[in-house]
């Protein structure tokens, strides 16, 4: 059957290096307060980037341009990262 392929599994060394790189992101120097709770600046930037990319995708779908962006699995996470980094630079860089 053509549509029932097994998912790709990353090698153990790649999984371990991803976990180690994520564990190095521990400290935050700036925080943002929302409703009495403090959130790290990178998390706020990530949420803003994800929301902005969702809005951008809706605009592109309405215009019919979204079908030109390929592959979606690489393009949209890259757009989220780019928008998040832009938000962080504009809002939180000193």
N, C-alpha and C positions, 0 to 999 in steps of 0.2 A: 504494500500500500504506500502510496506516495506521500500522503500527509501525516503519517504516523512515524516520523523519524525520532530517534532518541535525542534528548537535549545535549548540548555540548557541555562537558564537564571540564573545568579548569584543572590543570595539574596541581598536586598538593603544594609544590614550591611556590606557585603563583598565588594560591590562596593564603599561604602563610605570609608571603611578602605583603599582600594587601592588608591583612590583619595587623602586621607590624607597622605599616605606614599609617593606618588609622589610629593606632594607639599613640602615635607621636603627636597627634593633634589633641593636646590635653589642656593647654592654658589659653586663656583669653584675656586680653588687656582691656577690652572695652565691653560694656554691657548696656543694654537698652531696657528701660522699664516700661512694661505694658500692664496696666491694671494692678499695680503693686507687686508684680513678679518681674524678676530680672532675667533677661535672655542674653546669651552671648551675641556679639555683633555678627559673627559669621552665620549663625542660625537665622537671624533676622534677614540678612542679605540673601540667604538661600531661599527663604520663604518668599521674599519679594521677587527674586529671579524666577522662581517657579510660577508665581502668579502672573508675572509679566509675560513669560513665554506661553502660558496658557491663553492669555489674551491675544498675543501675537498669532498663535496658531488659529484661533477662531477667526481673526481678520483674514489670514491667508487662505483658510478654507472657503470663506465667503467670496473672496476674490478669485478662487480657482487656482491659486499659485502653489498650494500645499502639495499637490501631486508632483511638482517639479523637484521637491526636496527629497533626495534619496541618499542613502538609506535612512529611514526614520529612526531606527534604533541607535544610530550614531549621531545623527544631526540634532535631534531635539535635546538629548542630554548635554550636548556641546553648547547649544544655545542657552540652556539653563545655566551652565557654568559661566559662560561669557556674561550673561546678564547679572548673575550673582556677583561676579567679580567687579563688574561695573558699578553696581549698587554699593558694594563695600568701599570701593575707591572714592566714590562721590560722597557717601554719607559718613564714613568712619575713618578715613585716612587722615593723618595729622601732619 
